[in-house]
C-alpha cells in the first residue's frame, strides 16, 4: 500500500501468504516484523525519509505542548469516523470521553 506525502509515495509493506488448503480464508498476513514495518511507515510519513526509526523504550515519556480538547471536537471526530459510542456524545454526558483513535489525531505531527 502507498500513502502520498507531499507528492512522494510512502510504502507500507504488507506481507501476505496464500494457503489454498485453508479454503474459506486462504490469504493470511505474515505477522513476523509486521509492527516494525508499520512503525517505519508512519515514521517516514510523519518525519520524512531522512533519519532512521529510533529505538524507543515503551516506557519512555514524551512531553509536548499543552492542548485543550473541546467536547464538540471529539463529537465531530466521532461523527466523521462513524463512532456512535454514547460516551463520546455531548448531549449524554457531563464529561465527554474521547476514543483511543482520537489520540492519533492529537499526537499527529504535521511537519513533513
ABEGO torsion letter per residue (X at the ends): XBBBBGGBBBBBBBBBBBBAAAGABABBBBABGAAAAAAAAAAAAAAEABEBBBBBBAABBBBBBBBBBBAAAAAAAAAAAGBABAAABAAABABBBBBAAAAAAAABBBAX
